[in-house]
Amino acid sequence: MSILKPVAIVSVAAALCLALASLARVNAAEPAVAVPAAAGKAQLSSTAQSETVVLAGGCFWGVQGVFQHTQGVLRAVSGYAGGKRAAATYEMVSSGSTGHAESVQVTYDPRKISFGQILQIYFSVAHDPTQLNRQGPDQGTQYRSAIFTASEQQKQAAEAYIAQINAAKVFSSPIVTQVTALQGFYPAEDYHQDYATLHPNQPYIAYNDLPKIANLQKMYPAIYRADPVLVLKR
């Protein structure tokens, strides 16, 4: 059973990247790690009807799936951030040469879920923030851990929360998550949207991503929503 991303929908360059990843030690289905709730500046309260942050944490299928099952999230869109619009296609990004990271644009209602809670889920359930330029079986800068912030307040809150988690020593290695201002977010192709929901039996999804959603339900039962908020009407 293959637990790598399906080669049928990627370019030759991406297929080579996945083949190299398969030669390395496979560390898929990373366990969830309990991290402390955001405190102080990291909480970042807001009375706006909606706020948006872009989060990168490996393959966007799993990150999107987690936040689509999160109460208070209005929309979670898979896409690309960190590079230029002209190169924001799956085939080009998968080469690892465009500067993009596979990312998810999370739009949420801060009256129902805080920025700090979004980050708590991101660091504990959605991915392993200690893996540098990789996540599970996927390798390359396009799979890096990164927070693309929409404001200076978000940047300060994210940096404060990373410092808080590092101080708590809940991970055996330091967090490598980059925090940078968002320069542009480019939605991924339609066939990438709602992928975990549409393909639950695919080996990659079943092994790498469904456990993340199960961990969300287990660790944050009050925040978990059974029916995901989907991007496309089908």
VOLUMRO-855304 format. One record per residue: residue in one letter; x, y, z of N, C-alpha, C in turn; residue number from 1. Coordinates in Angstrom, 3 decimals, m for minus. Layout:
<node "a",<X,Y,Z>,<X,Y,Z>,<X,Y,Z>,NUM> ...
end
This chain:
<node "m",<0.841,m1.195,0.000>,<0.000,0.000,0.000>,<0.873,1.241,0.000>,1> <node "s",<0.660,2.094,m0.953>,<1.432,3.329,m1.016>,<0.859,4.356,m0.056>,2> <node "i",<1.739,5.043,0.650>,<1.288,6.106,1.531>,<1.853,7.440,1.082>,3> <node "l",<2.349,7.481,m0.165>,<2.827,8.727,m0.739>,<1.705,9.379,m1.527>,4> <node "k",<1.843,10.659,m1.814>,<0.829,11.355,m2.596>,<0.727,10.693,m3.966>,5> <node "p",<m0.485,10.507,m4.505>,<m0.668,9.829,m5.784>,<0.133,10.485,m6.893>,6> <node "v",<0.868,9.683,m7.636>,<1.725,10.196,m8.696>,<0.913,10.577,m9.928>,7> <node "a",<m0.265,10.035,m10.059>,<m1.057,10.256,m11.264>,<m1.393,11.715,m11.501>,8> <node "i",<m1.410,12.537,m10.442>,<m1.823,13.925,m10.624>,<m0.660,14.892,m10.471>,9> <node "v",<0.578,14.397,m10.472>,<1.711,15.284,m10.324>,<2.600,15.212,m11.540>,10> <node "s",<3.507,16.170,m11.656>,<4.417,16.234,m12.781>,<5.533,15.226,m12.621>,11> <node "v",<6.362,15.075,m13.665>,<7.513,14.184,m13.597>,<8.451,14.621,m12.485>,12> <node "a",<8.658,15.949,m12.364>,<9.535,16.459,m11.306>,<8.992,16.114,m9.933>,13> <node "a",<7.678,16.251,m9.771>,<7.076,15.934,m8.479>,<7.165,14.442,m8.200>,14> <node "a",<6.980,13.624,m9.245>,<7.079,12.179,m9.066>,<8.473,11.790,m8.605>,15> <node "l",<9.496,12.456,m9.149>,<10.868,12.180,m8.728>,<11.060,12.554,m7.266>,16> <node "c",<10.481,13.699,m6.864>,<10.568,14.125,m5.475>,<9.941,13.094,m4.554>,17> <node "l",<8.790,12.562,m4.958>,<8.120,11.567,m4.135>,<8.911,10.267,m4.090>,18> <node "a",<9.543,9.908,m5.192>,<10.355,8.698,m5.198>,<11.531,8.822,m4.248>,19> <node "l",<12.159,9.992,m4.220>,<13.259,10.218,m3.287>,<12.766,10.167,m1.850>,20> <node "a",<11.570,10.707,m1.632>,<11.013,10.686,m0.278>,<10.770,9.265,0.186>,21> <node "s",<10.387,8.382,m0.746>,<10.093,7.011,m0.357>,<11.341,6.258,0.065>,22> <node "l",<12.520,6.747,m0.337>,<13.762,6.102,0.062>,<14.162,6.489,1.475>,23> <node "a",<13.611,7.618,1.946>,<13.923,8.072,3.297>,<13.026,7.360,4.308>,24> <node "r",<13.325,7.549,5.562>,<12.507,6.951,6.619>,<11.128,7.595,6.583>,25> <node "v",<10.101,6.780,6.445>,<8.743,7.289,6.383>,<8.243,7.527,7.795>,26> <node "n",<7.807,8.754,8.044>,<7.324,9.126,9.369>,<5.945,9.750,9.231>,27> <node "a",<5.025,8.942,8.714>,<3.691,9.442,8.448>,<2.810,9.293,9.673>,28> <node "a",<1.621,9.851,9.570>,<0.643,9.791,10.655>,<1.272,10.232,11.970>,29> <node "e",<1.859,11.422,11.956>,<2.516,11.933,13.151>,<1.530,12.021,14.305>,30> <node "p",<1.955,11.635,15.499>,<1.045,11.709,16.642>,<0.750,13.156,17.015>,31> <node "a",<m0.440,13.376,17.545>,<m0.785,14.713,18.034>,<m0.002,14.989,19.309>,32> <node "v",<0.291,16.254,19.542>,<1.028,16.666,20.733>,<0.212,17.731,21.453>,33> <node "a",<m0.051,17.527,22.724>,<m0.811,18.501,23.498>,<0.059,19.726,23.755>,34> <node "v",<m0.382,20.873,23.275>,<0.347,22.119,23.486>,<m0.509,23.040,24.349>,35> <node "p",<0.113,23.922,25.110>,<m0.668,24.801,25.988>,<m1.530,25.778,25.197>,36> <node "a",<m2.635,26.173,25.799>,<m3.486,27.193,25.182>,<m2.723,28.507,25.099>,37> <node "a",<m2.993,29.259,24.073>,<m2.312,30.542,23.895>,<m2.602,31.462,25.069>,38> <node "a",<m1.578,32.152,25.518>,<m1.714,33.066,26.652>,<m1.164,34.436,26.279>,39> <node "g",<m1.627,35.470,26.978>,<m1.104,36.811,26.774>,<m1.286,37.307,25.361>,40> <node "k",<m0.224,37.857,24.797>,<m0.261,38.444,23.461>,<m0.665,37.425,22.394>,41> <node "a",<m0.378,36.148,22.625>,<m0.658,35.105,21.638>,<m2.154,34.877,21.424>,42> <node "q",<m2.997,35.340,22.340>,<m4.433,35.119,22.215>,<m5.039,35.947,21.089>,43> <node "l",<m4.627,37.188,20.948>,<m5.066,38.091,19.887>,<m6.589,38.092,19.713>,44> <node "s",<m7.287,38.751,20.602>,<m8.740,38.833,20.520>,<m9.163,39.790,19.409>,45> <node "s",<m10.375,39.592,18.903>,<m10.900,40.432,17.824>,<m12.419,40.419,17.882>,46> <node "t",<m13.027,41.523,17.503>,<m14.487,41.605,17.453>,<m14.991,41.645,16.011>,47> <node "a",<m14.099,41.428,15.069>,<m14.487,41.430,13.654>,<m15.358,40.210,13.353>,48> <node "q",<m16.119,40.290,12.272>,<m16.962,39.165,11.878>,<m16.140,38.029,11.289>,49> <node "s",<m14.991,38.351,10.715>,<m14.124,37.310,10.177>,<m12.684,37.787,10.132>,50> <node "e",<m11.777,36.846,10.257>,<m10.338,37.087,10.126>,<m9.766,35.962,9.273>,51> <node "t",<m8.604,36.202,8.687>,<m7.987,35.203,7.818>,<m6.510,35.073,8.125>,52> <node "v",<m6.025,33.837,8.123>,<m4.597,33.565,8.236>,<m4.284,32.411,7.296>,53> <node "v",<m3.072,32.399,6.748>,<m2.651,31.336,5.837>,<m1.620,30.466,6.552>,54> <node "l",<m1.891,29.174,6.591>,<m1.061,28.227,7.322>,<m0.503,27.163,6.389>,55> <node "a",<0.788,26.896,6.502>,<1.439,25.841,5.726>,<1.977,24.792,6.685>,56> <node "g",<1.689,23.531,6.398>,<2.154,22.462,7.269>,<2.205,21.136,6.541>,57> <node "g",<2.954,21.091,5.448>,<3.008,19.877,4.645>,<1.934,19.886,3.582>,58> <node "c",<1.531,18.705,3.153>,<0.503,18.593,2.121>,<m0.763,19.306,2.570>,59> <node "f",<m1.307,20.134,1.696>,<m2.470,20.928,2.083>,<m3.736,20.113,2.273>,60> <node "w",<m3.783,18.891,1.762>,<m4.994,18.085,1.925>,<m5.341,17.873,3.395>,61> <node "g",<m4.336,17.504,4.184>,<m4.584,17.216,5.592>,<m4.870,18.457,6.409>,62> <node "v",<m4.111,19.536,6.160>,<m4.311,20.780,6.902>,<m5.714,21.325,6.609>,63> <node "q",<m6.105,21.288,5.343>,<m7.445,21.735,4.991>,<m8.498,20.882,5.683>,64> <node "g",<m8.312,19.563,5.671>,<m9.275,18.662,6.286>,<m9.477,18.958,7.759>,65> <node "v",<m8.393,19.219,8.480>,<m8.484,19.522,9.906>,<m9.323,20.775,10.144>,66> <node "f",<m9.018,21.837,9.429>,<m9.728,23.095,9.682>,<m11.142,23.099,9.119>,67> <node "q",<m11.416,22.258,8.133>,<m12.796,22.144,7.669>,<m13.681,21.481,8.720>,68> <node "h",<m13.077,20.766,9.654>,<m13.817,20.117,10.731>,<m13.738,20.910,12.034>,69> <node "t",<m13.347,22.180,11.958>,<m13.184,23.023,13.144>,<m14.321,24.029,13.262>,70> <node "q",<m15.009,24.008,14.396>,<m16.082,24.972,14.639>,<m15.527,26.399,14.607>,71> <node "g",<m16.270,27.290,14.004>,<m15.854,28.685,13.923>,<m15.099,29.005,12.653>,72> <node "v",<m14.631,27.983,11.940>,<m13.976,28.205,10.652>,<m15.045,28.357,9.580>,73> <node "l",<m14.979,29.440,8.852>,<m15.967,29.742,7.817>,<m15.587,29.158,6.466>,74> <node "r",<m14.276,29.039,6.244>,<m13.789,28.566,4.947>,<m12.328,28.176,5.093>,75> <node "a",<m11.938,27.069,4.478>,<m10.541,26.631,4.476>,<m10.198,26.208,3.059>,76> <node "v",<m9.343,26.977,2.402>,<m9.052,26.785,0.979>,<m7.609,26.354,0.781>,77> <node "s",<m7.400,25.263,0.073>,<m6.047,24.830,m0.260>,<m5.464,25.729,m1.345>,78> <node "g",<m4.167,26.025,m1.226>,<m3.543,26.878,m2.224>,<m2.054,27.005,m2.016>,79> <node "y",<m1.497,28.092,m2.522>,<m0.055,28.297,m2.517>,<0.278,29.697,m2.008>,80> <node "a",<1.325,29.780,m1.197>,<1.787,31.070,m0.686>,<3.308,31.047,m0.621>,81> <node "g",<3.897,32.243,m0.684>,<5.346,32.343,m0.577>,<6.070,32.529,m1.888>,82> <node "g",<5.346,32.445,m3.000>,<5.950,32.629,m4.317>,<5.096,33.556,m5.164>,83> <node "k",<5.395,33.624,m6.442>,<4.689,34.530,m7.337>,<3.487,33.855,m7.988>,84> <node "r",<2.524,34.680,m8.371>,<1.280,34.179,m8.954>,<1.521,33.315,m10.199>,85> <node "a",<2.442,33.741,m11.050>,<2.646,33.045,m12.321>,<3.085,31.597,m12.143>,86> <node "a",<3.719,31.302,m11.016>,<4.221,29.942,m10.787>,<3.330,29.147,m9.840>,87> <node "a",<2.165,29.689,m9.512>,<1.294,29.044,m8.526>,<0.389,27.996,m9.168>,88> <node "t",<1.008,26.945,m9.678>,<0.279,25.790,m10.183>,<0.854,24.559,m9.504>,89> <node "y",<0.050,23.522,m9.359>,<0.513,22.334,m8.635>,<1.739,21.718,m9.295>,90> <node "e",<1.723,21.670,m10.611>,<2.844,21.059,m11.329>,<4.138,21.811,m11.063>,91> <node "m",<4.086,23.148,m11.052>,<5.290,23.943,m10.829>,<5.697,23.949,m9.356>,92> <node "v",<4.733,24.105,m8.472>,<5.050,24.130,m7.039>,<5.646,22.802,m6.589>,93> <node "s",<5.171,21.695,m7.159>,<5.665,20.376,m6.767>,<7.128,20.161,m7.111>,94> <node "s",<7.688,21.007,m7.972>,<9.110,20.891,m8.294>,<9.978,21.381,m7.143>,95> <node "g",<9.401,22.160,m6.246>,<10.145,22.698,m5.115>,<11.008,23.888,m5.459>,96> <node "s",<10.835,24.452,m6.646>,<11.720,25.528,m7.105>,<11.051,26.895,m7.190>,97> <node "t",<9.781,27.002,m6.816>,<9.052,28.255,m7.016>,<8.998,29.144,m5.786>,98> <node "g",<9.397,28.641,m4.642>,<9.328,29.415,m3.408>,<8.012,29.293,m2.672>,99> <node "h",<7.030,28.647,m3.292>,<5.734,28.486,m2.648>,<5.767,27.392,m1.578>,100> <node "a",<4.808,27.453,m0.706>,<4.503,26.356,0.203>,<3.048,25.974,m0.020>,101> <node "e",<2.768,24.667,m0.018>,<1.374,24.247,m0.030>,<0.751,24.781,1.253>,102> <node "s",<m0.326,25.524,1.132>,<m0.883,26.263,2.257>,<m2.396,26.163,2.283>,103> <node "v",<m2.965,26.600,3.398>,<m4.417,26.650,3.529>,<m4.807,28.024,4.075>,104> <node "q",<m5.674,28.690,3.353>,<m6.205,29.974,3.793>,<m7.402,29.705,4.702>,105> <node "v",<m7.225,30.007,5.988>,<m8.261,29.739,6.983>,<m8.984,31.040,7.318>,106> <node "t",<m10.260,31.102,6.981>,<m11.095,32.239,7.338>,<m11.998,31.798,8.479>,107> <node "y",<m11.989,32.551,9.565>,<m12.699,32.117,10.767>,<m13.433,33.285,11.418>,108> <node "d",<m14.392,32.941,12.267>,<m15.157,33.930,13.023>,<m14.499,34.069,14.394>,109> <node "p",<m13.778,35.165,14.649>,<m13.057,35.304,15.916>,<m13.964,35.429,17.133>,110> <node "r",<m15.271,35.588,16.899>,<m16.216,35.601,18.007>,<m16.536,34.185,18.466>,111> <node "k",<m16.188,33.191,17.628>,<m16.449,31.790,17.957>,<m15.177,30.990,18.215>,112> <node "i",<m14.090,31.374,17.574>,<m12.808,30.710,17.778>,<m11.716,31.767,17.646>,113> <node "s",<m10.781,31.757,18.557>,<m9.753,32.797,18.574>,<m8.574,32.434,17.676>,114> <node "f",<m7.776,33.432,17.382>,<m6.536,33.206,16.633>,<m5.649,32.228,17.395>,115> <node "g",<m5.601,32.378,18.718>,<m4.801,31.467,19.532>,<m5.272,30.034,19.437>,116> <node "q",<m6.589,29.821,19.378>,<m7.113,28.456,19.240>,<m6.798,27.879,17.860>,117> <node "i",<m6.865,28.728,16.834>,<m6.490,28.281,15.486>,<m5.045,27.788,15.501>,118> <node "l",<m4.158,28.556,16.123>,<m2.753,28.162,16.173>,<m2.543,26.936,17.058>,119> <node "q",<m3.306,26.803,18.120>,<m3.173,25.629,18.977>,<m3.487,24.356,18.194>,120> <node "i",<m4.521,24.388,17.392>,<m4.867,23.243,16.539>,<m3.775,23.009,15.504>,121> <node "y",<m3.293,24.081,14.919>,<m2.243,23.993,13.903>,<m0.991,23.315,14.445>,122> <node "f",<m0.555,23.715,15.640>,<0.679,23.169,16.191>,<0.501,21.788,16.810>,123> <node "s",<m0.693,21.459,17.265>,<m0.868,20.197,17.975>,<m1.401,19.072,17.117>,124> <node "v",<m2.259,19.395,16.155>,<m2.981,18.377,15.404>,<m2.665,18.378,13.912>,125> <node "a",<m2.584,19.571,13.311>,<m2.521,19.667,11.851>,<m1.194,19.222,11.256>,126> <node "h",<m0.084,19.375,12.021>,<1.211,18.986,11.476>,<2.230,18.948,12.601>,127> <node "d",<3.450,18.526,12.254>,<4.564,18.499,13.201>,<5.445,19.716,12.925>,128> <node "p",<5.425,20.725,13.786>,<6.155,21.968,13.516>,<7.660,21.874,13.744>,129> <node "t",<8.160,20.701,14.086>,<9.604,20.538,14.296>,<10.308,19.946,13.073>,130> <node "q",<9.549,19.587,12.049>,<10.149,19.015,10.839>,<10.508,20.130,9.865>,131> <node "l",<11.759,20.168,9.471>,<12.254,21.229,8.589>,<12.119,20.827,7.130>,132> <node "n",<11.357,21.614,6.384>,<11.201,21.406,4.936>,<10.759,19.992,4.598>,133> <node "r",<9.867,19.473,5.400>,<9.275,18.173,5.124>,<8.084,17.999,6.057>,134> <node "q",<7.279,17.019,5.760>,<6.192,16.632,6.641>,<5.826,15.196,6.302>,135> <node "g",<6.115,14.301,7.247>,<5.849,12.898,6.985>,<6.643,12.419,5.786>,136> <node "p",<5.975,11.823,4.784>,<6.689,11.284,3.625>,<7.054,12.318,2.570>,137> <node "d",<6.587,13.564,2.737>,<6.794,14.589,1.714>,<7.972,15.477,2.070>,138> <node "q",<8.879,15.678,1.126>,<10.086,16.454,1.363>,<10.185,17.624,0.400>,139> <node "g",<10.770,18.721,0.864>,<10.985,19.889,0.018>,<10.449,21.133,0.692>,140> <node "t",<10.946,22.285,0.261>,<10.508,23.551,0.870>,<9.029,23.820,0.635>,141> <node "q",<8.446,23.184,m0.374>,<7.015,23.364,m0.623>,<6.168,22.714,0.472>,142> <node "y",<6.811,21.929,1.339>,<6.109,21.290,2.457>,<6.563,21.859,3.797>,143> <node "r",<7.119,23.053,3.779>,<7.634,23.638,5.019>,<6.512,24.075,5.961>,144> <node "s",<6.885,24.254,7.197>,<5.971,24.769,8.208>,<6.079,26.285,8.215>,145> <node "a",<4.965,26.975,7.980>,<5.006,28.434,7.883>,<3.652,29.039,8.194>,146> <node "i",<3.691,30.183,8.831>,<2.490,30.985,9.067>,<2.651,32.280,8.281>,147> <node "f",<1.741,32.522,7.360>,<1.754,33.744,6.560>,<0.704,34.681,7.153>,148> <node "t",<1.171,35.721,7.810>,<0.283,36.567,8.595>,<m0.332,37.706,7.789>,149> <node "a",<m1.532,38.122,8.209>,<m2.251,39.179,7.514>,<m2.036,40.543,8.152>,150> <node "s",<m1.380,40.578,9.314>,<m1.172,41.851,10.007>,<0.024,41.732,10.943>,151> <node "e",<0.518,42.874,11.394>,<1.612,42.874,12.355>,<1.157,42.262,13.674>,152> <node "q",<m0.109,42.437,14.019>,<m0.643,41.862,15.253>,<m0.628,40.333,15.187>,153> <node "q",<m0.998,39.777,14.029>,<m0.934,38.328,13.863>,<0.504,37.841,13.972>,154> <node "k",<1.421,38.559,13.366>,<2.831,38.174,13.401>,<3.339,38.136,14.842>,155> <node "q",<3.048,39.163,15.607>,<3.504,39.224,16.989>,<2.864,38.118,17.827>,156> <node "a",<1.579,37.849,17.578>,<0.885,36.799,18.325>,<1.459,35.426,17.999>,157> <node "a",<1.735,35.163,16.718>,<2.297,33.872,16.316>,<3.685,33.676,16.912>,158> <node "e",<4.502,34.701,16.876>,<5.849,34.604,17.440>,<5.800,34.404,18.951>,159> <node "a",<4.861,35.081,19.596>,<4.717,34.930,21.045>,<4.277,33.508,21.395>,160> <node "y",<3.392,32.940,20.572>,<2.904,31.584,20.859>,<3.993,30.542,20.628>,161> <node "i",<4.782,30.727,19.589>,<5.901,29.805,19.355>,<6.861,29.844,20.533>,162> <node "a",<7.147,31.032,21.021>,<8.028,31.159,22.190>,<7.413,30.467,23.397>,163> <node "q",<6.108,30.602,23.569>,<5.410,29.970,24.685>,<5.507,28.445,24.601>,164> <node "i",<5.286,27.895,23.412>,<5.338,26.440,23.243>,<6.757,25.926,23.447>,165> <node "n",<7.735,26.629,22.877>,<9.128,26.209,23.062>,<9.502,26.206,24.549>,166> <node "a",<9.031,27.212,25.275>,<9.335,27.304,26.705>,<8.689,26.157,27.480>,167> <node "a",<7.538,25.683,26.991>,<6.838,24.585,27.660>,<7.507,23.235,27.408>,168> <node "k",<8.382,23.173,26.405>,<9.159,21.965,26.090>,<8.264,20.745,25.863>,169> <node "v",<7.189,20.944,25.114>,<6.307,19.820,24.802>,<6.813,19.020,23.606>,170> <node "f",<7.699,19.620,22.819>,<8.327,18.916,21.698>,<9.776,18.594,22.060>,171> <node "s",<10.276,17.511,21.524>,<11.660,17.126,21.802>,<12.656,17.946,20.999>,172> <node "s",<12.164,18.636,19.965>,<13.016,19.482,19.122>,<12.378,20.861,19.006>,173> <node "p",<13.175,21.885,18.688>,<12.631,23.237,18.560>,<11.652,23.350,17.385>,174> <node "i",<10.734,24.260,17.497>,<9.804,24.547,16.411>,<10.547,25.295,15.303>,175> <node "v",<10.331,24.874,14.060>,<11.022,25.486,12.919>,<10.073,26.319,12.062>,176> <node "t",<8.863,26.525,12.523>,<7.847,27.253,11.762>,<8.296,28.673,11.436>,177> <node "q",<8.224,29.033,10.175>,<8.533,30.391,9.747>,<7.301,31.272,9.931>,178> <node "v",<7.518,32.512,10.341>,<6.425,33.485,10.453>,<6.771,34.668,9.562>,179> <node "t",<6.010,34.840,8.491>,<6.285,35.906,7.532>,<4.985,36.570,7.094>,180> <node "a",<5.088,37.805,6.656>,<3.910,38.522,6.176>,<3.435,37.922,4.852>,181> <node "l",<2.142,37.769,4.716>,<1.564,37.221,3.498>,<1.711,38.207,2.350>,182> <node "q",<2.296,37.757,1.247>,<2.427,38.581,0.053>,<1.377,38.245,m0.993>,183> <node "g",<0.810,37.068,m0.866>,<m0.212,36.651,m1.814>,<m0.591,35.203,m1.588>,184> <node "f",<m1.873,34.909,m1.708>,<m2.351,33.534,m1.609>,<m3.070,33.189,m2.894>,185> <node "y",<m2.775,32.028,m3.455>,<m3.336,31.629,m4.738>,<m4.025,30.279,m4.577>,186> <node "p",<m5.355,30.233,m4.696>,<m6.084,28.975,m4.508>,<m5.586,27.883,m5.445>,187> <node "a",<m5.549,26.674,m4.943>,<m5.130,25.530,m5.742>,<m6.240,25.129,m6.705>,188> <node "e",<m5.895,24.262,m7.624>,<m6.832,23.755,m8.607>,<m8.028,23.086,m7.908>,189> <node "d",<m9.184,23.102,m8.566>,<m10.406,22.584,m7.950>,<m10.255,21.146,m7.470>,190> <node "y",<m9.484,20.327,m8.187>,<m9.417,18.919,m7.790>,<m8.670,18.713,m6.477>,191> <node "h",<m8.003,19.766,m5.980>,<m7.349,19.675,m4.675>,<m8.272,20.087,m3.535>,192> <node "q",<m9.352,20.769,m3.843>,<m10.234,21.258,m2.789>,<m11.086,20.123,m2.218>,193> <node "d",<m11.268,20.133,m0.898>,<m12.096,19.139,m0.198>,<m11.569,17.726,m0.397>,194> <node "y",<m10.254,17.597,m0.618>,<m9.681,16.324,m1.049>,<m9.841,15.227,m0.001>,195> <node "a",<m9.588,15.531,1.253>,<m9.692,14.500,2.292>,<m11.123,13.998,2.442>,196> <node "t",<m12.091,14.885,2.252>,<m13.497,14.494,2.339>,<m13.904,13.615,1.170>,197> <node "l",<m13.414,13.949,m0.006>,<m13.815,13.225,m1.214>,<m13.088,11.901,m1.407>,198> <node "h",<m11.904,11.757,m0.799>,<m11.095,10.558,m1.029>,<m10.650,9.908,0.282>,199> <node "p",<m11.570,9.590,1.174>,<m11.179,9.048,2.482>,<m10.529,7.668,2.414>,200> <node "n",<m10.776,6.931,1.345>,<m10.214,5.580,1.233>,<m8.888,5.534,0.500>,201> <node "q",<m8.443,6.666,m0.016>,<m7.146,6.692,m0.681>,<m6.057,6.428,0.365>,202> <node "p",<m5.101,5.566,0.091>,<m4.095,5.210,1.100>,<m3.388,6.409,1.721>,203> <node "y",<m3.004,7.398,0.923>,<m2.305,8.559,1.479>,<m3.185,9.286,2.485>,204> <node "i",<m4.438,9.509,2.125>,<m5.366,10.216,3.009>,<m5.645,9.390,4.261>,205> <node "a",<m5.917,8.104,4.070>,<m6.258,7.236,5.195>,<m5.113,7.139,6.197>,206> <node "y",<m3.886,7.122,5.709>,<m2.740,6.936,6.598>,<m2.223,8.243,7.188>,207> <node "n",<m2.189,9.290,6.390>,<m1.575,10.547,6.822>,<m2.559,11.574,7.376>,208> <node "d",<m3.763,11.629,6.823>,<m4.638,12.766,7.101>,<m5.853,12.460,7.963>,209> <node "l",<m6.496,11.324,7.764>,<m7.650,11.009,8.605>,<m7.283,10.915,10.083>,210> <node "p",<m6.079,10.413,10.433>,<m5.710,10.426,11.856>,<m5.639,11.836,12.434>,211> <node "k",<m5.290,12.829,11.624>,<m5.239,14.205,12.109>,<m6.641,14.693,12.476>,212> <node "i",<m7.609,14.362,11.623>,<m8.985,14.762,11.895>,<m9.516,14.028,13.118>,213> <node "a",<m9.153,12.748,13.259>,<m9.558,11.983,14.443>,<m8.939,12.572,15.707>,214> <node "n",<m7.696,13.023,15.610>,<m7.031,13.645,16.758>,<m7.697,14.969,17.131>,215> <node "l",<m8.157,15.702,16.127>,<m8.889,16.936,16.402>,<m10.132,16.636,17.230>,216> <node "q",<m10.877,15.620,16.831>,<m12.086,15.253,17.554>,<m11.771,14.793,18.972>,217> <node "k",<m10.681,14.040,19.122>,<m10.312,13.506,20.432>,<m9.807,14.596,21.371>,218> <node "m",<m8.954,15.482,20.864>,<m8.313,16.478,21.715>,<m9.153,17.726,21.929>,219> <node "y",<m9.996,18.048,20.941>,<m10.804,19.274,21.028>,<m12.268,18.964,20.697>,220> <node "p",<m12.923,18.124,21.495>,<m14.295,17.711,21.167>,<m15.282,18.870,21.104>,221> <node "a",<m15.044,19.922,21.861>,<m15.964,21.059,21.861>,<m15.825,21.910,20.607>,222> <node "i",<m14.697,21.775,19.927>,<m14.434,22.572,18.725>,<m14.696,21.771,17.453>,223> <node "y",<m14.657,20.451,17.554>,<m14.811,19.584,16.381>,<m16.219,19.669,15.809>,224> <node "r",<m16.293,19.693,14.479>,<m17.579,19.620,13.788>,<m17.561,18.404,12.869>,225> <node "a",<m18.608,17.587,12.930>,<m18.655,16.358,12.148>,<m18.799,16.637,10.658>,226> <node "d",<m19.606,17.636,10.306>,<m19.815,17.970,8.903>,<m18.839,19.062,8.486>,227> <node "p",<m17.917,18.751,7.593>,<m16.905,19.751,7.203>,<m17.506,20.894,6.400>,228> <node "v",<m16.911,22.072,6.544>,<m17.310,23.204,5.720>,<m16.509,23.117,4.428>,229> <node "l",<m17.185,22.834,3.324>,<m16.518,22.547,2.066>,<m16.341,23.799,1.206>,230> <node "v",<m15.380,23.725,0.282>,<m15.083,24.848,m0.598>,<m16.007,24.876,m1.800>,231> <node "l",<m16.185,23.714,m2.420>,<m16.946,23.643,m3.663>,<m18.313,22.990,m3.439>,232> <node "k",<m19.299,23.499,m4.125>,<m20.615,22.875,m4.102>,<m20.619,21.746,m5.111>,233> <node "r",<m21.088,20.589,m4.677>,<m21.032,19.422,m5.561>,<m22.408,18.783,m5.667>,234> 
end
